[in-house]
Amino acid sequence: MEGSELFDHPLFSLSSRWAISTSHLTHPNIINWGWGEVVPDGIGVAYSIHPDHITSNTVTRKIRGREIAYEMSFHLKKALIEVFQLAARSKI
């Protein structure tokens, strides 16, 4: 089998390492789920969007990574509040 130039390109190896991995899971019967990062020093963010709330789960493996997970969760919440406020103002 012949190789492909795609697999030999330097960008292919860079794009194969997912430092931040996200997943969306929304279903009325699912209220909790497991999720994780895909590389040892990465971060995983899962989220579920419902009519009246959004649930998210941010995880890392490393103890130091917990600070990063906390910061990511904090900034995600802050951004969602800003988007909510913008949407609420546009309904005037």
PDB file of N, CA, C and O in Angstrom:
ATOM      1  N   MET A   1       0.843  -1.172   0.000  1.00  0.00           N
ATOM      2  CA  MET A   1       0.000   0.000   0.000  1.00  0.00           C
ATOM      3  C   MET A   1       0.889   1.236   0.000  1.00  0.00           C
ATOM      4  O   MET A   1       1.828   1.331   0.790  1.00  0.00           O
ATOM      5  N   GLU A   2       0.600   2.153  -0.862  1.00  0.00           N
ATOM      6  CA  GLU A   2       1.378   3.378  -0.950  1.00  0.00           C
ATOM      7  C   GLU A   2       0.973   4.350   0.147  1.00  0.00           C
ATOM      8  O   GLU A   2      -0.182   4.383   0.570  1.00  0.00           O
ATOM      9  N   GLY A   3       1.949   5.146   0.605  1.00  0.00           N
ATOM     10  CA  GLY A   3       1.663   6.166   1.604  1.00  0.00           C
ATOM     11  C   GLY A   3       1.017   7.389   0.968  1.00  0.00           C
ATOM     12  O   GLY A   3       0.950   7.504  -0.256  1.00  0.00           O
ATOM     13  N   SER A   4       0.564   8.259   1.772  1.00  0.00           N
ATOM     14  CA  SER A   4      -0.065   9.481   1.304  1.00  0.00           C
ATOM     15  C   SER A   4       0.773  10.670   1.754  1.00  0.00           C
ATOM     16  O   SER A   4       1.323  10.666   2.855  1.00  0.00           O
ATOM     17  N   GLU A   5       0.871  11.676   0.914  1.00  0.00           N
ATOM     18  CA  GLU A   5       1.604  12.881   1.281  1.00  0.00           C
ATOM     19  C   GLU A   5       0.975  13.545   2.503  1.00  0.00           C
ATOM     20  O   GLU A   5       1.666  14.189   3.293  1.00  0.00           O
ATOM     21  N   LEU A   6      -0.330  13.387   2.652  1.00  0.00           N
ATOM     22  CA  LEU A   6      -1.022  13.966   3.799  1.00  0.00           C
ATOM     23  C   LEU A   6      -0.402  13.484   5.108  1.00  0.00           C
ATOM     24  O   LEU A   6      -0.136  14.291   5.999  1.00  0.00           O
ATOM     25  N   PHE A   7      -0.170  12.176   5.233  1.00  0.00           N
ATOM     26  CA  PHE A   7       0.331  11.610   6.480  1.00  0.00           C
ATOM     27  C   PHE A   7       1.784  11.979   6.749  1.00  0.00           C
ATOM     28  O   PHE A   7       2.244  11.890   7.887  1.00  0.00           O
ATOM     29  N   ASP A   8       2.505  12.390   5.722  1.00  0.00           N
ATOM     30  CA  ASP A   8       3.901  12.791   5.878  1.00  0.00           C
ATOM     31  C   ASP A   8       4.055  14.290   6.137  1.00  0.00           C
ATOM     32  O   ASP A   8       5.144  14.751   6.477  1.00  0.00           O
ATOM     33  N   HIS A   9       2.995  15.033   5.981  1.00  0.00           N
ATOM     34  CA  HIS A   9       3.069  16.482   6.159  1.00  0.00           C
ATOM     35  C   HIS A   9       3.182  16.820   7.648  1.00  0.00           C
ATOM     36  O   HIS A   9       2.491  16.213   8.466  1.00  0.00           O
ATOM     37  N   PRO A  10       4.046  17.783   8.017  1.00  0.00           N
ATOM     38  CA  PRO A  10       4.219  18.140   9.439  1.00  0.00           C
ATOM     39  C   PRO A  10       2.928  18.590  10.123  1.00  0.00           C
ATOM     40  O   PRO A  10       2.754  18.357  11.319  1.00  0.00           O
ATOM     41  N   LEU A  11       2.035  19.221   9.392  1.00  0.00           N
ATOM     42  CA  LEU A  11       0.778  19.662  10.003  1.00  0.00           C
ATOM     43  C   LEU A  11      -0.098  18.497  10.421  1.00  0.00           C
ATOM     44  O   LEU A  11      -0.895  18.620  11.352  1.00  0.00           O
ATOM     45  N   PHE A  12       0.041  17.365   9.742  1.00  0.00           N
ATOM     46  CA  PHE A  12      -0.767  16.206  10.111  1.00  0.00           C
ATOM     47  C   PHE A  12      -0.435  15.748  11.528  1.00  0.00           C
ATOM     48  O   PHE A  12      -1.341  15.469  12.313  1.00  0.00           O
ATOM     49  N   SER A  13       0.845  15.669  11.864  1.00  0.00           N
ATOM     50  CA  SER A  13       1.207  15.234  13.217  1.00  0.00           C
ATOM     51  C   SER A  13       0.792  16.277  14.252  1.00  0.00           C
ATOM     52  O   SER A  13       0.383  15.920  15.357  1.00  0.00           O
ATOM     53  N   LEU A  14       0.893  17.568  13.904  1.00  0.00           N
ATOM     54  CA  LEU A  14       0.451  18.601  14.842  1.00  0.00           C
ATOM     55  C   LEU A  14      -1.056  18.539  15.062  1.00  0.00           C
ATOM     56  O   LEU A  14      -1.525  18.759  16.179  1.00  0.00           O
ATOM     57  N   SER A  15      -1.809  18.248  14.027  1.00  0.00           N
ATOM     58  CA  SER A  15      -3.269  18.212  14.153  1.00  0.00           C
ATOM     59  C   SER A  15      -3.759  16.929  14.810  1.00  0.00           C
ATOM     60  O   SER A  15      -4.944  16.812  15.123  1.00  0.00           O
ATOM     61  N   SER A  16      -2.884  15.983  15.020  1.00  0.00           N
ATOM     62  CA  SER A  16      -3.266  14.714  15.636  1.00  0.00           C
ATOM     63  C   SER A  16      -3.167  14.747  17.154  1.00  0.00           C
ATOM     64  O   SER A  16      -3.534  13.778  17.818  1.00  0.00           O
ATOM     65  N   ARG A  17      -2.682  15.838  17.703  1.00  0.00           N
ATOM     66  CA  ARG A  17      -2.554  15.965  19.162  1.00  0.00           C
ATOM     67  C   ARG A  17      -3.595  16.971  19.648  1.00  0.00           C
ATOM     68  O   ARG A  17      -3.493  18.168  19.378  1.00  0.00           O
ATOM     69  N   TRP A  18      -4.577  16.476  20.354  1.00  0.00           N
ATOM     70  CA  TRP A  18      -5.698  17.314  20.777  1.00  0.00           C
ATOM     71  C   TRP A  18      -5.497  17.763  22.216  1.00  0.00           C
ATOM     72  O   TRP A  18      -5.898  17.064  23.147  1.00  0.00           O
ATOM     73  N   ALA A  19      -4.875  18.934  22.406  1.00  0.00           N
ATOM     74  CA  ALA A  19      -4.625  19.450  23.752  1.00  0.00           C
ATOM     75  C   ALA A  19      -5.933  19.832  24.439  1.00  0.00           C
ATOM     76  O   ALA A  19      -6.058  19.695  25.656  1.00  0.00           O
ATOM     77  N   ILE A  20      -6.903  20.309  23.668  1.00  0.00           N
ATOM     78  CA  ILE A  20      -8.235  20.594  24.203  1.00  0.00           C
ATOM     79  C   ILE A  20      -9.226  19.755  23.411  1.00  0.00           C
ATOM     80  O   ILE A  20      -9.319  19.877  22.189  1.00  0.00           O
ATOM     81  N   SER A  21      -9.954  18.918  24.103  1.00  0.00           N
ATOM     82  CA  SER A  21     -10.936  18.052  23.463  1.00  0.00           C
ATOM     83  C   SER A  21     -12.317  18.398  24.010  1.00  0.00           C
ATOM     84  O   SER A  21     -12.505  18.499  25.222  1.00  0.00           O
ATOM     85  N   THR A  22     -13.278  18.579  23.111  1.00  0.00           N
ATOM     86  CA  THR A  22     -14.631  18.921  23.542  1.00  0.00           C
ATOM     87  C   THR A  22     -15.635  17.908  23.011  1.00  0.00           C
ATOM     88  O   THR A  22     -15.392  17.234  22.011  1.00  0.00           O
ATOM     89  N   SER A  23     -16.750  17.817  23.692  1.00  0.00           N
ATOM     90  CA  SER A  23     -17.819  16.944  23.241  1.00  0.00           C
ATOM     91  C   SER A  23     -19.155  17.501  23.715  1.00  0.00           C
ATOM     92  O   SER A  23     -19.272  18.039  24.816  1.00  0.00           O
ATOM     93  N   HIS A  24     -20.137  17.360  22.870  1.00  0.00           N
ATOM     94  CA  HIS A  24     -21.487  17.826  23.175  1.00  0.00           C
ATOM     95  C   HIS A  24     -22.383  16.608  23.381  1.00  0.00           C
ATOM     96  O   HIS A  24     -22.383  15.685  22.566  1.00  0.00           O
ATOM     97  N   LEU A  25     -23.133  16.611  24.454  1.00  0.00           N
ATOM     98  CA  LEU A  25     -24.048  15.513  24.737  1.00  0.00           C
ATOM     99  C   LEU A  25     -25.303  16.092  25.372  1.00  0.00           C
ATOM    100  O   LEU A  25     -25.292  16.498  26.535  1.00  0.00           O
ATOM    101  N   THR A  26     -26.375  16.128  24.607  1.00  0.00           N
ATOM    102  CA  THR A  26     -27.634  16.644  25.140  1.00  0.00           C
ATOM    103  C   THR A  26     -28.737  15.638  24.890  1.00  0.00           C
ATOM    104  O   THR A  26     -29.003  15.249  23.753  1.00  0.00           O
ATOM    105  N   HIS A  27     -29.361  15.231  25.954  1.00  0.00           N
ATOM    106  CA  HIS A  27     -30.521  14.347  25.888  1.00  0.00           C
ATOM    107  C   HIS A  27     -31.290  14.541  27.188  1.00  0.00           C
ATOM    108  O   HIS A  27     -30.678  14.615  28.253  1.00  0.00           O
ATOM    109  N   PRO A  28     -32.604  14.625  27.127  1.00  0.00           N
ATOM    110  CA  PRO A  28     -33.371  14.885  28.357  1.00  0.00           C
ATOM    111  C   PRO A  28     -33.191  13.828  29.444  1.00  0.00           C
ATOM    112  O   PRO A  28     -33.395  14.128  30.620  1.00  0.00           O
ATOM    113  N   ASN A  29     -32.820  12.616  29.090  1.00  0.00           N
ATOM    114  CA  ASN A  29     -32.666  11.554  30.083  1.00  0.00           C
ATOM    115  C   ASN A  29     -31.244  11.403  30.603  1.00  0.00           C
ATOM    116  O   ASN A  29     -30.996  10.570  31.474  1.00  0.00           O
ATOM    117  N   ILE A  30     -30.309  12.188  30.090  1.00  0.00           N
ATOM    118  CA  ILE A  30     -28.919  12.101  30.545  1.00  0.00           C
ATOM    119  C   ILE A  30     -28.610  13.342  31.367  1.00  0.00           C
ATOM    120  O   ILE A  30     -28.629  14.459  30.850  1.00  0.00           O
ATOM    121  N   ILE A  31     -28.322  13.140  32.661  1.00  0.00           N
ATOM    122  CA  ILE A  31     -28.010  14.284  33.517  1.00  0.00           C
ATOM    123  C   ILE A  31     -26.540  14.289  33.940  1.00  0.00           C
ATOM    124  O   ILE A  31     -26.032  15.330  34.356  1.00  0.00           O
ATOM    125  N   ASN A  32     -25.860  13.179  33.847  1.00  0.00           N
ATOM    126  CA  ASN A  32     -24.435  13.083  34.172  1.00  0.00           C
ATOM    127  C   ASN A  32     -23.759  12.142  33.196  1.00  0.00           C
ATOM    128  O   ASN A  32     -24.398  11.250  32.638  1.00  0.00           O
ATOM    129  N   TRP A  33     -22.478  12.341  32.993  1.00  0.00           N
ATOM    130  CA  TRP A  33     -21.730  11.465  32.099  1.00  0.00           C
ATOM    131  C   TRP A  33     -20.257  11.576  32.438  1.00  0.00           C
ATOM    132  O   TRP A  33     -19.827  12.512  33.113  1.00  0.00           O
ATOM    133  N   GLY A  34     -19.497  10.618  31.965  1.00  0.00           N
ATOM    134  CA  GLY A  34     -18.058  10.633  32.163  1.00  0.00           C
ATOM    135  C   GLY A  34     -17.371  11.229  30.953  1.00  0.00           C
ATOM    136  O   GLY A  34     -17.843  11.076  29.826  1.00  0.00           O
ATOM    137  N   TRP A  35     -16.267  11.904  31.178  1.00  0.00           N
ATOM    138  CA  TRP A  35     -15.542  12.539  30.091  1.00  0.00           C
ATOM    139  C   TRP A  35     -14.106  12.721  30.528  1.00  0.00           C
ATOM    140  O   TRP A  35     -13.831  12.824  31.724  1.00  0.00           O
ATOM    141  N   GLY A  36     -13.190  12.761  29.582  1.00  0.00           N
ATOM    142  CA  GLY A  36     -11.797  12.971  29.929  1.00  0.00           C
ATOM    143  C   GLY A  36     -11.012  13.588  28.800  1.00  0.00           C
ATOM    144  O   GLY A  36     -11.499  13.726  27.678  1.00  0.00           O
ATOM    145  N   GLU A  37      -9.788  13.955  29.117  1.00  0.00           N
ATOM    146  CA  GLU A  37      -8.877  14.489  28.131  1.00  0.00           C
ATOM    147  C   GLU A  37      -8.330  13.363  27.263  1.00  0.00           C
ATOM    148  O   GLU A  37      -8.400  12.199  27.657  1.00  0.00           O
ATOM    149  N   VAL A  38      -7.794  13.681  26.105  1.00  0.00           N
ATOM    150  CA  VAL A  38      -7.311  12.623  25.213  1.00  0.00           C
ATOM    151  C   VAL A  38      -5.792  12.525  25.166  1.00  0.00           C
ATOM    152  O   VAL A  38      -5.252  11.580  24.590  1.00  0.00           O
ATOM    153  N   VAL A  39      -5.096  13.486  25.763  1.00  0.00           N
ATOM    154  CA  VAL A  39      -3.641  13.406  25.911  1.00  0.00           C
ATOM    155  C   VAL A  39      -3.312  13.680  27.373  1.00  0.00           C
ATOM    156  O   VAL A  39      -4.050  14.406  28.039  1.00  0.00           O
ATOM    157  N   PRO A  40      -2.221  13.115  27.889  1.00  0.00           N
ATOM    158  CA  PRO A  40      -1.928  13.219  29.325  1.00  0.00           C
ATOM    159  C   PRO A  40      -1.892  14.639  29.883  1.00  0.00           C
ATOM    160  O   PRO A  40      -2.306  14.853  31.022  1.00  0.00           O
ATOM    161  N   ASP A  41      -1.414  15.605  29.119  1.00  0.00           N
ATOM    162  CA  ASP A  41      -1.339  16.975  29.631  1.00  0.00           C
ATOM    163  C   ASP A  41      -2.416  17.872  29.031  1.00  0.00           C
ATOM    164  O   ASP A  41      -2.279  19.096  29.023  1.00  0.00           O
ATOM    165  N   GLY A  42      -3.482  17.262  28.531  1.00  0.00           N
ATOM    166  CA  GLY A  42      -4.556  18.016  27.894  1.00  0.00           C
ATOM    167  C   GLY A  42      -5.698  18.332  28.838  1.00  0.00           C
ATOM    168  O   GLY A  42      -5.638  18.071  30.040  1.00  0.00           O
ATOM    169  N   ILE A  43      -6.738  18.902  28.256  1.00  0.00           N
ATOM    170  CA  ILE A  43      -7.930  19.264  29.009  1.00  0.00           C
ATOM    171  C   ILE A  43      -9.142  18.780  28.217  1.00  0.00           C
ATOM    172  O   ILE A  43      -9.160  18.862  26.989  1.00  0.00           O
ATOM    173  N   GLY A  44     -10.149  18.277  28.919  1.00  0.00           N
ATOM    174  CA  GLY A  44     -11.381  17.823  28.283  1.00  0.00           C
ATOM    175  C   GLY A  44     -12.550  18.663  28.755  1.00  0.00           C
ATOM    176  O   GLY A  44     -12.707  18.907  29.951  1.00  0.00           O
ATOM    177  N   VAL A  45     -13.371  19.104  27.813  1.00  0.00           N
ATOM    178  CA  VAL A  45     -14.547  19.903  28.152  1.00  0.00           C
ATOM    179  C   VAL A  45     -15.761  19.278  27.472  1.00  0.00           C
ATOM    180  O   VAL A  45     -15.838  19.234  26.244  1.00  0.00           O
ATOM    181  N   ALA A  46     -16.696  18.802  28.265  1.00  0.00           N
ATOM    182  CA  ALA A  46     -17.951  18.262  27.735  1.00  0.00           C
ATOM    183  C   ALA A  46     -19.063  19.216  28.139  1.00  0.00           C
ATOM    184  O   ALA A  46     -18.990  19.857  29.188  1.00  0.00           O
ATOM    185  N   TYR A  47     -20.093  19.309  27.304  1.00  0.00           N
ATOM    186  CA  TYR A  47     -21.182  20.219  27.627  1.00  0.00           C
ATOM    187  C   TYR A  47     -22.503  19.682  27.119  1.00  0.00           C
ATOM    188  O   TYR A  47     -22.557  18.886  26.181  1.00  0.00           O
ATOM    189  N   SER A  48     -23.568  20.138  27.761  1.00  0.00           N
ATOM    190  CA  SER A  48     -24.923  19.729  27.431  1.00  0.00           C
ATOM    191  C   SER A  48     -25.804  20.971  27.476  1.00  0.00           C
ATOM    192  O   SER A  48     -25.858  21.664  28.492  1.00  0.00           O
ATOM    193  N   ILE A  49     -26.496  21.250  26.373  1.00  0.00           N
ATOM    194  CA  ILE A  49     -27.312  22.464  26.263  1.00  0.00           C
ATOM    195  C   ILE A  49     -28.787  22.094  26.365  1.00  0.00           C
ATOM    196  O   ILE A  49     -29.288  21.268  25.602  1.00  0.00           O
ATOM    197  N   HIS A  50     -29.475  22.721  27.321  1.00  0.00           N
ATOM    198  CA  HIS A  50     -30.891  22.481  27.549  1.00  0.00           C
ATOM    199  C   HIS A  50     -31.649  23.799  27.447  1.00  0.00           C
ATOM    200  O   HIS A  50     -31.026  24.860  27.452  1.00  0.00           O
ATOM    201  N   PRO A  51     -32.977  23.761  27.355  1.00  0.00           N
ATOM    202  CA  PRO A  51     -33.745  25.014  27.208  1.00  0.00           C
ATOM    203  C   PRO A  51     -33.525  26.014  28.343  1.00  0.00           C
ATOM    204  O   PRO A  51     -33.561  27.223  28.115  1.00  0.00           O
ATOM    205  N   ASP A  52     -33.298  25.522  29.565  1.00  0.00           N
ATOM    206  CA  ASP A  52     -33.186  26.434  30.697  1.00  0.00           C
ATOM    207  C   ASP A  52     -31.830  26.418  31.402  1.00  0.00           C
ATOM    208  O   ASP A  52     -31.650  27.113  32.403  1.00  0.00           O
ATOM    209  N   HIS A  53     -30.875  25.635  30.895  1.00  0.00           N
ATOM    210  CA  HIS A  53     -29.554  25.612  31.520  1.00  0.00           C
ATOM    211  C   HIS A  53     -28.530  24.938  30.596  1.00  0.00           C
ATOM    212  O   HIS A  53     -28.877  24.284  29.612  1.00  0.00           O
ATOM    213  N   ILE A  54     -27.281  25.124  30.950  1.00  0.00           N
ATOM    214  CA  ILE A  54     -26.167  24.459  30.268  1.00  0.00           C
ATOM    215  C   ILE A  54     -25.333  23.783  31.348  1.00  0.00           C
ATOM    216  O   ILE A  54     -25.017  24.391  32.370  1.00  0.00           O
ATOM    217  N   THR A  55     -24.983  22.534  31.118  1.00  0.00           N
ATOM    218  CA  THR A  55     -24.128  21.796  32.037  1.00  0.00           C
ATOM    219  C   THR A  55     -22.795  21.564  31.349  1.00  0.00           C
ATOM    220  O   THR A  55     -22.754  21.267  30.155  1.00  0.00           O
ATOM    221  N   SER A  56     -21.695  21.697  32.099  1.00  0.00           N
ATOM    222  CA  SER A  56     -20.388  21.404  31.524  1.00  0.00           C
ATOM    223  C   SER A  56     -19.539  20.630  32.516  1.00  0.00           C
ATOM    224  O   SER A  56     -19.793  20.639  33.720  1.00  0.00           O
ATOM    225  N   ASN A  57     -18.534  19.967  31.989  1.00  0.00           N
ATOM    226  CA  ASN A  57     -17.630  19.136  32.768  1.00  0.00           C
ATOM    227  C   ASN A  57     -16.233  19.395  32.209  1.00  0.00           C
ATOM    228  O   ASN A  57     -15.979  19.143  31.031  1.00  0.00           O
ATOM    229  N   THR A  58     -15.329  19.895  33.047  1.00  0.00           N
ATOM    230  CA  THR A  58     -13.961  20.198  32.618  1.00  0.00           C
ATOM    231  C   THR A  58     -13.008  19.359  33.450  1.00  0.00           C
ATOM    232  O   THR A  58     -13.064  19.389  34.680  1.00  0.00           O
ATOM    233  N   VAL A  59     -12.115  18.596  32.777  1.00  0.00           N
ATOM    234  CA  VAL A  59     -11.221  17.688  33.496  1.00  0.00           C
ATOM    235  C   VAL A  59      -9.799  17.731  32.945  1.00  0.00           C
ATOM    236  O   VAL A  59      -9.574  18.049  31.778  1.00  0.00           O
ATOM    237  N   THR A  60      -8.848  17.402  33.814  1.00  0.00           N
ATOM    238  CA  THR A  60      -7.452  17.185  33.446  1.00  0.00           C
ATOM    239  C   THR A  60      -6.920  16.052  34.322  1.00  0.00           C
ATOM    240  O   THR A  60      -7.529  15.700  35.332  1.00  0.00           O
ATOM    241  N   ARG A  61      -5.793  15.494  33.932  1.00  0.00           N
ATOM    242  CA  ARG A  61      -5.195  14.417  34.731  1.00  0.00           C
ATOM    243  C   ARG A  61      -4.264  14.929  35.811  1.00  0.00           C
ATOM    244  O   ARG A  61      -4.273  14.416  36.930  1.00  0.00           O
ATOM    245  N   LYS A  62      -3.473  15.914  35.497  1.00  0.00           N
ATOM    246  CA  LYS A  62      -2.419  16.330  36.398  1.00  0.00           C
ATOM    247  C   LYS A  62      -2.943  17.223  37.515  1.00  0.00           C
ATOM    248  O   LYS A  62      -3.890  17.984  37.322  1.00  0.00           O
ATOM    249  N   ILE A  63      -2.319  17.122  38.685  1.00  0.00           N
ATOM    250  CA  ILE A  63      -2.692  17.959  39.826  1.00  0.00           C
ATOM    251  C   ILE A  63      -2.576  19.433  39.437  1.00  0.00           C
ATOM    252  O   ILE A  63      -3.498  20.208  39.690  1.00  0.00           O
ATOM    253  N   ARG A  64      -1.473  19.826  38.833  1.00  0.00           N
ATOM    254  CA  ARG A  64      -1.305  21.218  38.387  1.00  0.00           C
ATOM    255  C   ARG A  64      -2.372  21.561  37.356  1.00  0.00           C
ATOM    256  O   ARG A  64      -2.795  22.714  37.268  1.00  0.00           O
ATOM    257  N   GLY A  65      -2.807  20.595  36.588  1.00  0.00           N
ATOM    258  CA  GLY A  65      -3.828  20.817  35.585  1.00  0.00           C
ATOM    259  C   GLY A  65      -5.167  21.211  36.169  1.00  0.00           C
ATOM    260  O   GLY A  65      -6.003  21.794  35.480  1.00  0.00           O
ATOM    261  N   ARG A  66      -5.375  20.895  37.438  1.00  0.00           N
ATOM    262  CA  ARG A  66      -6.639  21.271  38.074  1.00  0.00           C
ATOM    263  C   ARG A  66      -6.820  22.786  38.068  1.00  0.00           C
ATOM    264  O   ARG A  66      -7.942  23.276  37.938  1.00  0.00           O
ATOM    265  N   GLU A  67      -5.732  23.524  38.206  1.00  0.00           N
ATOM    266  CA  GLU A  67      -5.810  24.979  38.130  1.00  0.00           C
ATOM    267  C   GLU A  67      -6.282  25.392  36.736  1.00  0.00           C
ATOM    268  O   GLU A  67      -7.104  26.297  36.596  1.00  0.00           O
ATOM    269  N   ILE A  68      -5.769  24.737  35.731  1.00  0.00           N
ATOM    270  CA  ILE A  68      -6.149  25.042  34.354  1.00  0.00           C
ATOM    271  C   ILE A  68      -7.614  24.695  34.119  1.00  0.00           C
ATOM    272  O   ILE A  68      -8.333  25.454  33.469  1.00  0.00           O
ATOM    273  N   ALA A  69      -8.061  23.562  34.640  1.00  0.00           N
ATOM    274  CA  ALA A  69      -9.467  23.173  34.500  1.00  0.00           C
ATOM    275  C   ALA A  69     -10.370  24.181  35.202  1.00  0.00           C
ATOM    276  O   ALA A  69     -11.429  24.533  34.681  1.00  0.00           O
ATOM    277  N   TYR A  70      -9.965  24.645  36.373  1.00  0.00           N
ATOM    278  CA  TYR A  70     -10.753  25.646  37.089  1.00  0.00           C
ATOM    279  C   TYR A  70     -10.821  26.944  36.285  1.00  0.00           C
ATOM    280  O   TYR A  70     -11.892  27.535  36.146  1.00  0.00           O
ATOM    281  N   GLU A  71      -9.676  27.386  35.755  1.00  0.00           N
ATOM    282  CA  GLU A  71      -9.653  28.609  34.960  1.00  0.00           C
ATOM    283  C   GLU A  71     -10.516  28.474  33.712  1.00  0.00           C
ATOM    284  O   GLU A  71     -11.253  29.396  33.363  1.00  0.00           O
ATOM    285  N   MET A  72     -10.427  27.330  33.040  1.00  0.00           N
ATOM    286  CA  MET A  72     -11.227  27.103  31.837  1.00  0.00           C
ATOM    287  C   MET A  72     -12.713  27.168  32.189  1.00  0.00           C
ATOM    288  O   MET A  72     -13.488  27.799  31.471  1.00  0.00           O
ATOM    289  N   SER A  73     -13.111  26.534  33.265  1.00  0.00           N
ATOM    290  CA  SER A  73     -14.514  26.556  33.690  1.00  0.00           C
ATOM    291  C   SER A  73     -14.967  27.974  34.028  1.00  0.00           C
ATOM    292  O   SER A  73     -16.070  28.381  33.665  1.00  0.00           O
ATOM    293  N   PHE A  74     -14.110  28.722  34.723  1.00  0.00           N
ATOM    294  CA  PHE A  74     -14.434  30.096  35.097  1.00  0.00           C
ATOM    295  C   PHE A  74     -14.663  30.956  33.851  1.00  0.00           C
ATOM    296  O   PHE A  74     -15.657  31.677  33.764  1.00  0.00           O
ATOM    297  N   HIS A  75     -13.744  30.875  32.894  1.00  0.00           N
ATOM    298  CA  HIS A  75     -13.854  31.706  31.689  1.00  0.00           C
ATOM    299  C   HIS A  75     -14.996  31.246  30.779  1.00  0.00           C
ATOM    300  O   HIS A  75     -15.626  32.064  30.109  1.00  0.00           O
ATOM    301  N   LEU A  76     -15.257  29.953  30.758  1.00  0.00           N
ATOM    302  CA  LEU A  76     -16.400  29.449  29.987  1.00  0.00           C
ATOM    303  C   LEU A  76     -17.700  30.004  30.565  1.00  0.00           C
ATOM    304  O   LEU A  76     -18.569  30.459  29.821  1.00  0.00           O
ATOM    305  N   LYS A  77     -17.830  29.967  31.880  1.00  0.00           N
ATOM    306  CA  LYS A  77     -19.034  30.509  32.526  1.00  0.00           C
ATOM    307  C   LYS A  77     -19.166  32.003  32.253  1.00  0.00           C
ATOM    308  O   LYS A  77     -20.255  32.487  31.944  1.00  0.00           O
ATOM    309  N   LYS A  78     -18.067  32.727  32.364  1.00  0.00           N
ATOM    310  CA  LYS A  78     -18.080  34.166  32.111  1.00  0.00           C
ATOM    311  C   LYS A  78     -18.514  34.467  30.674  1.00  0.00           C
ATOM    312  O   LYS A  78     -19.316  35.373  30.445  1.00  0.00           O
ATOM    313  N   ALA A  79     -17.991  33.717  29.715  1.00  0.00           N
ATOM    314  CA  ALA A  79     -18.351  33.923  28.308  1.00  0.00           C
ATOM    315  C   ALA A  79     -19.827  33.602  28.066  1.00  0.00           C
ATOM    316  O   ALA A  79     -20.503  34.322  27.332  1.00  0.00           O
ATOM    317  N   LEU A  80     -20.327  32.530  28.675  1.00  0.00           N
ATOM    318  CA  LEU A  80     -21.731  32.173  28.495  1.00  0.00           C
ATOM    319  C   LEU A  80     -22.660  33.234  29.091  1.00  0.00           C
ATOM    320  O   LEU A  80     -23.716  33.519  28.526  1.00  0.00           O
ATOM    321  N   ILE A  81     -22.279  33.813  30.214  1.00  0.00           N
ATOM    322  CA  ILE A  81     -23.081  34.894  30.809  1.00  0.00           C
ATOM    323  C   ILE A  81     -23.103  36.100  29.872  1.00  0.00           C
ATOM    324  O   ILE A  81     -24.150  36.719  29.683  1.00  0.00           O
ATOM    325  N   GLU A  82     -21.955  36.434  29.287  1.00  0.00           N
ATOM    326  CA  GLU A  82     -21.904  37.558  28.350  1.00  0.00           C
ATOM    327  C   GLU A  82     -22.784  37.305  27.130  1.00  0.00           C
ATOM    328  O   GLU A  82     -23.488  38.208  26.679  1.00  0.00           O
ATOM    329  N   VAL A  83     -22.751  36.091  26.594  1.00  0.00           N
ATOM    330  CA  VAL A  83     -23.588  35.750  25.437  1.00  0.00           C
ATOM    331  C   VAL A  83     -25.065  35.827  25.822  1.00  0.00           C
ATOM    332  O   VAL A  83     -25.882  36.335  25.053  1.00  0.00           O
ATOM    333  N   PHE A  84     -25.407  35.326  27.002  1.00  0.00           N
ATOM    334  CA  PHE A  84     -26.787  35.400  27.476  1.00  0.00           C
ATOM    335  C   PHE A  84     -27.246  36.851  27.579  1.00  0.00           C
ATOM    336  O   PHE A  84     -28.355  37.184  27.162  1.00  0.00           O
ATOM    337  N   GLN A  85     -26.398  37.713  28.134  1.00  0.00           N
ATOM    338  CA  GLN A  85     -26.749  39.130  28.282  1.00  0.00           C
ATOM    339  C   GLN A  85     -26.926  39.798  26.918  1.00  0.00           C
ATOM    340  O   GLN A  85     -27.845  40.598  26.742  1.00  0.00           O
ATOM    341  N   LEU A  86     -26.066  39.484  25.959  1.00  0.00           N
ATOM    342  CA  LEU A  86     -26.208  40.025  24.610  1.00  0.00           C
ATOM    343  C   LEU A  86     -27.509  39.570  23.963  1.00  0.00           C
ATOM    344  O   LEU A  86     -28.207  40.361  23.328  1.00  0.00           O
ATOM    345  N   ALA A  87     -27.828  38.295  24.129  1.00  0.00           N
ATOM    346  CA  ALA A  87     -29.056  37.761  23.559  1.00  0.00           C
ATOM    347  C   ALA A  87     -30.277  38.405  24.204  1.00  0.00           C
ATOM    348  O   ALA A  87     -31.252  38.714  23.519  1.00  0.00           O
ATOM    349  N   ALA A  88     -30.228  38.608  25.513  1.00  0.00           N
ATOM    350  CA  ALA A  88     -31.356  39.213  26.215  1.00  0.00           C
ATOM    351  C   ALA A  88     -31.571  40.655  25.755  1.00  0.00           C
ATOM    352  O   ALA A  88     -32.714  41.089  25.612  1.00  0.00           O
ATOM    353  N   ARG A  89     -30.493  41.400  25.523  1.00  0.00           N
ATOM    354  CA  ARG A  89     -30.617  42.779  25.057  1.00  0.00           C
ATOM    355  C   ARG A  89     -31.160  42.852  23.638  1.00  0.00           C
ATOM    356  O   ARG A  89     -31.857  43.808  23.297  1.00  0.00           O
ATOM    357  N   SER A  90     -30.860  41.877  22.816  1.00  0.00           N
ATOM    358  CA  SER A  90     -31.305  41.921  21.412  1.00  0.00           C
ATOM    359  C   SER A  90     -32.807  41.666  21.292  1.00  0.00           C
ATOM    360  O   SER A  90     -33.381  41.930  20.235  1.00  0.00           O
ATOM    361  N   LYS A  91     -33.452  41.169  22.326  1.00  0.00           N
ATOM    362  CA  LYS A  91     -34.893  40.894  22.288  1.00  0.00           C
ATOM    363  C   LYS A  91     -35.729  42.120  22.643  1.00  0.00           C
ATOM    364  O   LYS A  91     -36.954  42.030  22.724  1.00  0.00           O
ATOM    365  N   ILE A  92     -35.086  43.250  22.853  1.00  0.00           N
ATOM    366  CA  ILE A  92     -35.801  44.483  23.242  1.00  0.00           C
ATOM    367  C   ILE A  92     -36.621  45.001  22.087  1.00  0.00           C
ATOM    368  O   ILE A  92     -37.292  46.025  22.216  1.00  0.00           O
TER     369      ILE A  92
END
